[in-house]
């Protein structure tokens, strides 16, 4: 599941030419950007690594990419893919978390 998610994420990054369709009311809409990867956000279970990664991206991400105008879609997808990897593999339990979920 993780490999599939990352593969889909990177294929979307490579094929993405424009992010104009990823805006709702003039604001970047991460749910629209991530829909090809995770489906409808409302269908995710609260315990899933996809939900945790999405919530982190929208609410907790210190970089604030989803609230920054001009952020390209590929950056949102990249940030989500790495957060998903972290949550799916119990990143809290890693001996060295490699600055995952930080601004670095």
N, C-alpha and C positions, 0 to 999 in steps of 0.2 A: 504494500500500500504506500509506504514512504517513497520507494523508488519510483512507483508509478506517478505519485503526486509531483515529485521533483522533475521527472521526465516531461510530464505535461506542462509544468510551470515553465521550464526552460524552452520547450517548443513554442509556447505562447509568447515568451519574451522575444525569441528570434523572429517570429512571424508578425509581431505587433508593429504596425507602421504609424498608427495615430491613436491618441487617447481621447479624442474629442467625444466619442460615444460613451466614455467612462465618466462623464460629468452629469450630475443631477443638480439642478438649481444653481449652476455655476460653481459647484463644489465637487471635488474628486469623490467618486463613489467606489470604495473598495469592494463592496459586494458585487458590483457590476464587473469590475476587473477580474475578480476571483471566481466568478460564476462558472467559467469553463473548467476550473480545477476542482471546486468543492460543491458545485451545484448551488441550490438556493440556500442561503445562510439560515433561513428559518427551519430548514429540514435537518440541521445538524443537532446532534445530541450534546448536552452540556459537558459530558465527560470526555468527548472525543478530542483528539489532538488537533483536529482541524478547527473545532470551535475555540479551543484554548488559544491557538495561534491567531485566529481571526480577532478574538477579543483583545489579545495582547496588542496586535497591530493597531486596532482602532482606539483602544482606551489607554494602554500603558506604554506604548513604544516611545522611548525618550527622544527619538529623532523627530517625531511629530510629522512624518512624511505625508500622512493622509490629510493633514490640516495645512499643508504648505502648497500654495498655488504654484503650478508649473511642474509638479512632481511627475515624471514620466511613469506610465503604467508598469513598465518593466521593473522599476525600483520597488513598487508595491508588491509585485509578484515575487521578486527576489527576497524581499524582507519576510513575506509570508512563508515562502518555502523553507527558509532557514529557521524561522520560529516553529514551523510544523515539525521539522527534523528534531529540534530541541525537545518539544513536548512529546513527540511520539517515541523518543528514546530515553525518556526520564532524565532530561537535562539537569534537573536539580540534584540527581545522584552522581553526576560526573565528577571525577576527581579534579579535572581541569576543564572548566566550561568554555575556555577559549574566547571569553568576552561575548558569548552569545547573549542576545537580548540586551545589549548595551549600545551606546551610540557609536562605538568603534567599528 
